[in-house]
Amino acid sequence: MKLKQSLFIISCIATSCLAANVPTPEMAITLPTTKDSLTWVPKYADGNESGIIFELVPKGQTIEKWSEMVAQQITFSKDSLTTHVSKWKAMLKKSDPNVQIKKETKKGNSILIIYRSKAFNEFGVRKFIHAKDGVYAIAYHVRLDTLKKERVKKWIKLINEVNLIPNPKKK
């Protein structure tokens, strides 16, 4: 399957990679991947009744050793967006008390988090979007030792363009 297309519907791909007991998400996350020069390859997917995670790395890299990663998470929850993001930030701060976090509330019921963790050698951009069945998140991660400002700017722009659409696999 060629993942480099104008509209990348991650939720659909993630759902098809998982066991039958994983709920089908109400929505799908869109990401315009033609604006990136790398070919992204799915390397990890897991899920259960409480959520789904789906991770991609550049072609030639592994989930154990990556310089960049795109990740999607869906948390099936009744929590508000603010509550979910507060819990997520607390978890991140517990893992790395020195993490630097910047939060931006966006139009359309979404929150953008940009963080830098020296403990995890990681810079991340993560957009959280609230939907009827839970909170959807899309993230770009890059190792600090391979971070390039132009790539980060590109991915902040791409993550900001992410939207939810009705999941075409939901029947």
Buried (B, 14 or more C-beta within 10 A) or exposed (E): EEBEEEEBBBBBBBBEBBEEEBBBBBBBBBBBBEEBEBEBBBBBBBBEEEBBBBBBBBEEBEEEEBBBBBBBBBBBBEBEBEEBBBBBBEEBBEEBEEBEBEEEEEEEEBBBBBBBBEEBEBBBBBBBBBBEBBBBBBBBBBBEEEBEEEBBEBBBEBBEEBBBEEBEBBE
